[in-house]
Amino acid sequence: MRIAIYHNDIEQTVTVAKDLLNLLSAHPHEFTIDDENPEVVISVGGDGTLLAAFHHYADDLEKVRFIGVHTGHLGFYADWQSFELPELVESLLVDKAKTVQYPLLTMRVHHKSGIEEDVLALNEAAIKRPRGTLVADITIDGDFFERFRGDGLTAATPTGSTAYNKANGGAILHPSLASVQLSEIASINNRVYRTLGSPLIIGRNEVVRIAEINNNASVTLAYDHLTVETTDIEWVEFRAAEQHISFAEYRHTPFWHRVRNSFIGDEVN
């Protein structure tokens, strides 16, 4: 099995990654460390590290499975703790290639030059104004829906619905619902600008377009932990991606258990 270990630079995480490497190296006939062409990517750190690992291997999603080892403050995507490395290695030794798949979203960016590019997001994508308010027309499958004015708009995957989307008052969606949830960031509602004021859940085959009409004003595009500030955006589109991310199913934590553990904690007896 070809394995890549992806980790952040925090001292504790580096130590855990070295310990994991030593345990894997004790089985040279079963495991090969291969950062270029892995079958399994083990992310050591927090959710931010897992997001970075996802984008690093985004071109190889069809052949890569991910495993999260938690050393950070929030491990929503992690199934293993740092003190469970021997158990993790043992599970790899009896691997049967089982997977759990989560949906992703695609953000298509149309530049004023006519160039278009697609980027994937595991959690969410957003369009915002770094200064002032964003004014944009929203269409769904080509039909005008509303004119928005406010700080910005976010589009979230089901697993990403627990992040920025939740802070915007959005619902938490189970990952079996391959959809995109659009939520407003501090919208302005008055006689001139009137929005629905509620998050929208966009179906699997629907496309929502945000046409920025601030007349060459700078906007910030964000997707997961990455951001770009530009004045060259004509519109962006959000849709459920055809691709998905695969996690190795050794003892995969059910989604609602993750939600409870992340936001509520231990059950009260």
BELPE-V636304 format. One line per field, one symbol per residue. burial: + if it has 9 or more other C-alpha atoms within 8 Angstrom, else -. A space follows every 10 residues. Layout:
burial=???
This chain:
burial=-+++++++-- --++-++-++ +-+++----- ++++---+++ +++++++-++ ++++--+--- +--+++++++ +---+--+++ ++--+--++- +-------++ -+++++++++ +--------+ +++++++++- --++++++++ -----+++++ ++++++++++ ++-+++-+-+ -+-++--+++ +++++-+++- --+++---+- -+++-+++++ +++----+++ ++++-----+ --++++++++ +--++++++- -------+++ ++-------
